[in-house]
């Protein structure tokens, strides 16, 4: 996680193993993406997407909650981008690619 320009959370429970990667990544001031499909029944109710829903709805506060970070200001994520479609992904890519 520390070597990447960005991170995309594809699927995770809020207490899943991805929280360790997200915690490490949240300390390096880079862009984080999270796959989000509101309106999709499986996404909206299945526990396997609970981490995605938390980050998509609560942003940095969601990262702090998911990773057990006590002080919100300790989360140094540059930006959290929800990715629901191709346009969102292109916006995400523009944030990490050179001009």
LUMTOR-509289 format. One record per residue: residue in three letters; x, y, z of N, C-alpha, C, O in turn. Coordinates in steps of 0.05 Angstrom, whole numbers, plus 5000, padded with zeros to 4 digits. Layout:
N
ALAXYZXYZXYZXYZ ...
//
This chain:
99
UNK501649765000500050005000501750255000501050454988 UNK503950245014505650485015507050554990508050784987 UNK507250374971508550424945506750524923507650614903 UNK504150494927502150554907501450854906501550994926 UNK500850954882499851234879497051254888496151474897 UNK495451044887492651044894491850764903493250564898 UNK489550754915488450494924485450494917484050694920 UNK484450264907481650234902480650004919481549774916 UNK478650054937477449844952475149734935473249864929 UNK475549484927473549354909471349234925468949274919 UNK471949074946469948944963471148884990473248754991 UNK469748965011470748895037468548925058466849105057 UNK468648755078467048785102468349015118470749055115 UNK466749145135467949355151469949255171471649415180 UNK469849005178471848885196473648685182474948515194 UNK473748705155475348515139478248595139479048795150 UNK479848415128482748455127483648695111485848795115 UNK481948805094482649045078483149285096484549475088 UNK482049275121482449505138485349555145486149785150 UNK487049345144489849385150491249535127492949705131 UNK490549455103491649595079490649885078492150065073 UNK488049925084486950195084488250365105488850595101 UNK488750255129490050405150492850495142493550725145 UNK494350315131497050385122496850595100498350795100 UNK495050555081494850745059493851015069494551225057 UNK492251025089491151275099493251455112492751685119 UNK495651345116497851495129499651625108501551765116 UNK499151595082501051695062500051915044501351985024 UNK497752035051496652265037496452225007497452384991 UNK495052015000494451954971491451904967489951894986 UNK490751884942487951854935486951564939488351374931 UNK484551534950483451264953480751264938479151444940 UNK480351044924477751004910476250784924477450604936 UNK473650794922471950584934469650524914468250694906 UNK469450264907467350174889464650204904464350114927 UNK462750334891460150394903457950354883457950474862 UNK456050184889453750134871451150164886449549964888 UNK450450394897447950424911445650364892445650434868 UNK443650244903441350154886441549864877439549754869 UNK443949754879444349474873443649324899444949374920 UNK441749134898440849004922443048864937443248894962 UNK444748724923446948584937448848784951449648744974 UNK449548994937451349204948449949334972451249374993 UNK447449394970446049544991445649385017445549515039 UNK445549125016444948975040447048765049447048685072 UNK448748675031450548455037452848565054454048765049 UNK453448415075455648485094458348495079460148645088 UNK458648355058461248355044461848625031464148665023 UNK459948805030460449075020460149285042460149525036 UNK460049195067459649395089461949595091461549825098 UNK464449505085466649695085466449895063466950135067 UNK465649805039465249995017463150195024463550435020 UNK460850105035458750295042459650495063458950735061 UNK461150405082462150575104463950795092463651035099 UNK465850725075467650925064466151105044466751355044 UNK464350995029462851165009461051365023460751595014 UNK459851285046458051465059459351655079458551885082 UNK461551565092462651725114465451835107466651985123 UNK466651765084469251865076471351825097471751595106 UNK472752035104475052015123474051905150475551755164 UNK471751995159470651885184470251585182470651445202 UNK469451495159469051205155471751055156471850835167 UNK473851175145476551055147477351035176478350825184 UNK476951255191477751255219476151035234477350895251 UNK473551015229471950805243472850525235473250355252 UNK473150485209473850215199476550125210476949885216 UNK478450315211481150245218481850285248484050225256 UNK479950375263480450415292482250645298483750635318 UNK482250845281483851085285482351275304480051355298 UNK483551335327482051485348481651785340479651895347 UNK483651905327483352185320483152215290484852115275 UNK480952335281480352365252482752505238483352435215 UNK484052695251486252835238488652655233490452735218 UNK488752415244490852225238490452085212492251945202 UNK488152115200487551995174488552205153487352425151 UNK490552135138491752335120491152265091492652345073 UNK488952135086488152075059487652335044486152505054 UNK488752355021488452605005485652644996484552864998 UNK484352434986481652454977480452174975481951984971 UNK477852144979476451894975474451934953472652104955 UNK474651774932472951804909471251554906472251334906 UNK468651594905466851364901466751314871466551494854 UNK466951054864467050974836464650794831464450574840 UNK462750904815460350754808460050704779458450544770 UNK461650844763461450814734464050894720465950974734 UNK464150874694466550944679467451234683469851294686 UNK465551414684466251694687467551744714469451894716 UNK466551614735467751634762470651534761472451654773 UNK471051304748473751194746475551384731477851414739 UNK474651504710476251694695476951934712479252034711 UNK475152034728475652254747477752164767479552324774 UNK477551924777479451814796482251804783484251884795 UNK482351704758484951674744486251944740488651964742 UNK484652154734485852424730487152524755489052684754 UNK486252434779487452524803490252404808491852514823 UNK490752174796493252044801495252044778497651994782 UNK494252104754495952114731497252384727496052584734 UNK499652394716500952654711499252814691497952704674 UNK499353074694497853254676498653224647497553364630 
//
